[in-house]
Amino acid sequence: MTVEHRFPCDNCGADFRFDPGAAQLVCDHCGNSAQIEHAVTSAAPIQELDLHRALESRLPEQEIEETRVLQCPNCAAQVEYDSDLHATECPFCATPVVTDTGTHRHIKPRGLLPFALQESAARKAMTDWLGNLWFAPSGLQEFARKGRKMQGIYVPYWTFDANTESAYRGERGTVYYETRTVMSDGKRKNIRVAKVRWRPVRGRVSRFFDDVLVLAARSLPKRFTDALEPWDLAALEPYRPEYLAGFRAEGYTVALEDGFAEARRHMDRVISRDVKFDIGGDRQRIHDIQTRMNDVTFKHILLPVWLAAYKYRGKTYRFVVNGRTGRVQGERPYSAIKIAAAVILGALLAGAVGYFYAKNQGAI
């Protein structure tokens, strides 16, 4: 069945929305409010899912859902929309699009971080960030301040856990010094030369990886989302659709298998660092690492991002704000007029300094 994330007010029938400030559902039409059932995270951790069962399409049917999505023809973002919405603008790139009635079948989210920042606080963080950028167009900051509301988007991520045991072969290098005599300016001179004595080594290292985070969509540049970290994953709430009331949720477009491949590359880098530490000595060489992974699990989670996409003087600018911490990232705009003015001012200052320096030299 297709899931609709809409919750009617029991007082007037209008739609509730999740209020990040009050951490409850509120009705903007009549002011009614409602608590989210089981909103407090329990002491038990959010249940992980077995990766191998998922890759073999053997997950229980209750772990799968279908949601109605819009796919942007420009940036390929897949975003949930209500069934009564037939035309809108892509929140990721501001492209005007017409929705269809297609659905997206996917693995249900297991957990999410609810929004903690109101839209007004996110907008202030964005305009403050713009105001601190040198050579940013003044008009863009004013346009962003007075522009349309920012969009609250839950962005999809995969997290992966794994127990790893790695056997390695390599060499440990010990630095020692030899004294050599060389000629310098016609004189003999003794110098110390560093050399390395290598010895073969073998060993084993083990590590448990917990919540290796992988972005599960490509509609935003990875450098944007990476810059929003860190995320307080210890505060993850078990997934409840009430948290999505009034917000959008982006569907994942990075397949689970591809997400794990990226997580595995991260794990391999950490294991290589562990191996070098285990080899010890002054220098290390790694010839081979064989890693066995056990108890590999995953979960699909949603993280909160305030998003603004503005078309300003023919160019689209995108800005993202961490919906928990207020951390900002976005396209860095430049003003040609400000840059030209700075260059001219710099040239005038340099000329003035050169003039007074030459004048003082002539007076001596």
RARA-V766714 format. One record per backbone hydrogen bond with DSSP energy under -1.0 kcal/mol. CO is the residue of the C=O (numbers start at 1). NH is the residue of the N-H. If there is no record, write none. Layout:
BEGIN
CO:NH, CO:NH
END
This chain:
BEGIN
1:66, 4:6, 7:16, 9:13, 14:9, 17:26, 19:23, 24:19, 25:34, 26:17, 27:31, 32:27, 34:25, 36:39, 49:298, 50:54, 51:55, 52:56, 53:58, 54:57, 60:63, 61:64, 63:108, 65:106, 66:3, 67:104, 68:81, 70:79, 72:76, 77:72, 78:251, 79:70, 82:85, 88:97, 90:94, 95:90, 97:88, 102:69, 104:67, 106:65, 110:239, 111:302, 112:237, 118:122, 119:123, 120:124, 121:125, 122:126, 123:127, 124:128, 125:129, 126:130, 127:131, 128:132, 130:133, 133:136, 135:335, 137:141, 138:142, 139:143, 140:144, 141:145, 142:146, 143:147, 151:307, 152:248, 153:305, 154:250, 155:303, 156:216, 157:301, 158:214, 159:299, 160:212, 161:297, 162:209, 163:294, 164:207, 165:292, 166:205, 167:290, 168:203, 169:287, 169:288, 170:201, 171:285, 172:199, 173:282, 173:283, 174:197, 176:195, 178:193, 180:191, 182:189, 184:187, 187:184, 189:182, 191:180, 193:178, 195:176, 197:174, 199:172, 201:170, 203:168, 205:166, 207:164, 209:162, 212:160, 214:158, 216:253, 216:254, 221:224, 221:225, 222:226, 223:227, 226:229, 231:233, 232:235, 233:236, 237:112, 240:243, 241:244, 242:245, 244:247, 245:18, 248:154, 249:80, 255:259, 256:260, 257:261, 258:262, 259:263, 260:264, 261:265, 262:266, 263:267, 264:268, 265:269, 266:270, 267:271, 268:272, 269:273, 270:274, 271:275, 272:276, 273:277, 274:278, 275:279, 276:280, 283:173, 285:171, 288:169, 290:167, 292:165, 294:163, 296:51, 297:161, 298:49, 299:159, 300:110, 300:111, 301:157, 302:113, 303:155, 304:323, 305:153, 306:321, 307:151, 308:319, 310:317, 312:315, 315:312, 317:310, 318:331, 319:308, 320:329, 321:306, 322:326, 323:116, 323:117, 327:322, 329:320, 335:339, 336:340, 337:341, 338:342, 339:343, 340:344, 341:345, 342:346, 343:347, 344:348, 345:349, 346:350, 347:351, 348:352, 349:353, 350:354, 351:355, 352:356, 353:357, 354:358, 355:359, 356:360, 357:361, 358:362, 359:363
END
